[in-house]
Amino acid sequence: MNSGRTADQTLFANFWQVGNPPDYWDPVVISLAAQRDFSMSQTARLLALVNLAMADAQIGCWDAKYSHSWWRPITAIQLGDTDGNDATTSDAAWTPLIATPPFPEYPSAHSCVSGAAGRILSQSFGEQTSFNVVSNAMPGVTRRFHSFSAALEEVKNARVFGGIHFRTACVDGTALGIAVGDYTLAHALAPLQGEHNRQDH
């Protein structure tokens, strides 16, 4: 049966699945910091901010997952005739592109964590920044973006096209991550008096 995905959609659904968010975002931090001639301490501070935000977004995400405990697409689709909605039917043969994780669906963890990382980086380098994302687990594959919002949109789409999330979980997850990123920027790792954090846009 035709999935309706393009070849590129299938590629990036798999691409964003094969690693953990730091595997993608930490190299972006290092690459952009080098392009902007950040010092070692400036790069270290930015890495710390991004990873603090990703960790806190993950905590917020998992707290929400077990507060809401939503079912995954595979359950909703295969058991669609048991949800009390006469407008839905079941498709027992439906399977996702990527394996369904064994924990609640809402919100999307990748969207939460990438939202946090993307927010820190957009505020550090400017939203309209071009950058590449690579994965050691998929050598030779490079995803190219001209803004951080474009990358976050692809992460959201990857989880939907992969068949493991509903759109709401990805949209709300990204919003959670962005909020965590803003909080981190406002409250964490304030520079020492007289020290300037270089923000070349």
C-alpha positions as CSV (number, residue, x, y, z in Angstrom):
1,M,0.0,0.0,0.0
2,N,1.3,3.5,-0.8
3,S,2.2,5.3,2.3
4,G,1.8,8.8,0.7
5,R,5.4,9.8,1.8
6,T,7.9,11.1,-0.7
7,A,11.3,9.5,-0.7
8,D,12.8,12.5,1.1
9,Q,10.1,12.3,3.8
10,T,10.9,8.7,4.3
11,L,14.6,9.6,4.5
12,F,14.3,12.3,7.1
13,A,11.8,10.3,9.2
14,N,14.5,7.6,9.5
15,F,17.3,10.2,9.8
16,W,15.8,11.9,12.9
17,Q,15.1,8.5,14.4
18,V,18.5,6.9,14.4
19,G,20.1,9.2,17.0
20,N,19.4,11.1,20.2
21,P,18.9,14.9,20.0
22,P,22.4,15.7,21.4
23,D,23.9,13.6,18.6
24,Y,22.4,16.1,16.1
25,W,22.5,19.4,17.9
26,D,25.9,19.4,19.7
27,P,27.8,19.2,16.4
28,V,25.7,22.1,15.1
29,V,26.7,24.1,18.1
30,I,30.4,23.3,17.6
31,S,30.3,24.1,13.8
32,L,28.5,27.4,14.2
33,A,30.7,28.5,17.0
34,A,33.7,27.8,14.9
35,Q,32.3,29.8,12.0
36,R,31.8,32.7,14.3
37,D,35.2,32.5,15.9
38,F,33.9,31.8,19.4
39,S,36.6,31.3,22.0
40,M,36.8,27.9,23.8
41,S,35.0,29.3,26.8
42,Q,32.2,30.8,24.7
43,T,31.7,27.5,22.9
44,A,31.7,25.6,26.2
45,R,29.1,28.0,27.6
46,L,26.9,27.6,24.6
47,L,27.2,23.8,24.7
48,A,26.3,23.9,28.4
49,L,23.2,26.1,27.7
50,V,22.0,23.9,24.9
51,N,22.5,20.7,26.9
52,L,20.9,22.1,30.0
53,A,17.9,23.1,28.0
54,M,17.7,19.8,26.3
55,A,17.8,17.9,29.6
56,D,15.2,20.1,31.2
57,A,12.9,19.8,28.1
58,Q,13.3,16.0,28.4
59,I,12.2,16.1,32.0
60,G,9.2,18.3,31.2
61,C,8.3,16.0,28.3
62,W,8.4,12.8,30.4
63,D,6.4,14.4,33.1
64,A,3.7,15.3,30.5
65,K,3.8,11.8,28.9
66,Y,2.8,10.1,32.1
67,S,0.4,12.8,33.1
68,H,-1.6,12.4,29.8
69,S,-0.8,8.8,28.8
70,W,-2.0,9.1,25.3
71,W,-2.1,6.1,22.9
72,R,0.1,5.9,19.9
73,P,-1.0,6.0,16.2
74,I,-0.6,2.2,15.9
75,T,-3.1,1.6,18.7
76,A,-5.5,4.3,17.6
77,I,-5.5,3.1,14.0
78,Q,-5.7,-0.6,14.6
79,L,-8.4,-0.2,17.2
80,G,-10.2,2.7,15.6
81,D,-13.5,1.0,15.9
82,T,-13.3,0.9,19.7
83,D,-12.8,4.6,20.4
84,G,-16.5,5.5,20.7
85,N,-16.3,7.7,17.6
86,D,-18.6,6.5,14.8
87,A,-16.6,8.5,12.2
88,T,-13.5,6.3,12.7
89,T,-12.9,2.7,11.5
90,S,-10.1,0.3,12.3
91,D,-7.2,-0.8,10.0
92,A,-5.7,-3.9,11.6
93,A,-3.0,-4.1,8.9
94,W,-1.6,-0.6,9.4
95,T,2.0,-0.4,10.7
96,P,4.3,2.6,11.2
97,L,7.5,3.3,9.3
98,I,9.6,3.2,12.4
99,A,9.1,1.0,15.5
100,T,6.7,2.4,18.0
101,P,8.3,3.2,21.4
102,P,6.9,1.5,24.4
103,F,5.8,4.6,26.3
104,P,3.0,7.2,26.0
105,E,2.7,9.3,22.8
106,Y,2.1,12.9,24.0
107,P,4.2,15.0,23.8
108,S,6.9,14.2,21.3
109,A,10.2,13.9,23.1
110,H,12.3,14.7,20.0
111,S,10.1,17.8,19.4
112,C,10.5,18.9,23.0
113,V,14.3,18.5,23.1
114,S,14.9,19.8,19.6
115,G,12.7,22.8,20.3
116,A,14.9,23.7,23.3
117,A,18.1,23.3,21.3
118,G,16.8,25.2,18.3
119,R,15.6,28.1,20.5
120,I,18.9,28.5,22.2
121,L,20.7,28.5,18.9
122,S,18.3,30.8,17.1
123,Q,18.8,33.4,19.9
124,S,22.5,32.9,19.8
125,F,23.1,33.0,16.0
126,G,19.9,34.5,14.6
127,E,16.9,32.7,13.3
128,Q,17.9,32.9,9.6
129,T,21.1,31.0,10.0
130,S,22.2,28.3,7.5
131,F,23.6,25.1,9.0
132,N,23.9,21.4,8.3
133,V,22.8,18.4,10.5
134,V,24.5,15.1,10.2
135,S,24.2,11.8,12.0
136,N,27.0,9.2,12.7
137,A,24.3,6.5,12.4
138,M,23.5,7.6,8.8
139,P,26.9,8.5,7.2
140,G,26.7,10.4,4.0
141,V,23.3,11.9,4.8
142,T,23.2,15.7,5.4
143,R,20.1,17.7,6.2
144,R,20.6,21.4,5.2
145,F,18.6,24.2,6.7
146,H,18.4,28.0,6.3
147,S,16.6,28.7,9.6
148,F,16.2,27.0,12.9
149,S,12.4,27.0,12.5
150,A,12.8,25.0,9.3
151,A,14.8,22.4,11.2
152,L,12.2,22.2,13.9
153,E,9.4,21.8,11.3
154,E,11.3,18.9,9.8
155,V,11.7,17.2,13.2
156,K,7.9,17.5,13.8
157,N,7.2,16.1,10.3
158,A,9.7,13.3,10.9
159,R,7.8,12.0,13.9
160,V,4.4,12.1,12.0
161,F,5.7,10.6,8.8
162,G,7.4,7.9,10.9
163,G,4.0,6.9,12.2
164,I,4.8,7.2,15.9
165,H,3.2,10.6,16.8
166,F,0.1,12.7,16.1
167,R,0.7,16.2,14.9
168,T,-0.5,17.7,18.2
169,A,2.2,16.0,20.2
170,C,4.8,17.5,17.9
171,V,3.4,21.0,17.9
172,D,3.0,21.1,21.6
173,G,6.3,19.4,22.2
174,T,8.1,22.0,20.2
175,A,6.3,24.8,22.1
176,L,7.4,23.1,25.4
177,G,11.0,23.0,24.2
178,I,11.0,26.6,23.1
179,A,9.6,27.7,26.5
180,V,12.3,25.7,28.2
181,G,14.9,27.3,26.0
182,D,13.7,30.8,26.8
183,Y,13.8,30.0,30.5
184,T,17.3,28.6,30.3
185,L,18.6,31.7,28.5
186,A,17.0,34.0,31.1
187,H,18.1,32.1,34.2
188,A,21.1,29.8,33.5
189,L,24.9,30.4,33.3
190,A,24.9,34.2,33.5
191,P,28.3,35.4,32.4
192,L,30.7,36.7,35.0
193,Q,30.8,40.5,35.3
194,G,32.9,42.0,32.6
195,E,32.8,38.8,30.4
196,H,30.9,39.2,27.2
197,N,29.1,36.3,25.4
198,R,29.7,36.9,21.8
199,Q,26.4,37.0,19.9
200,D,27.3,37.6,16.2
201,H,24.1,37.6,14.1
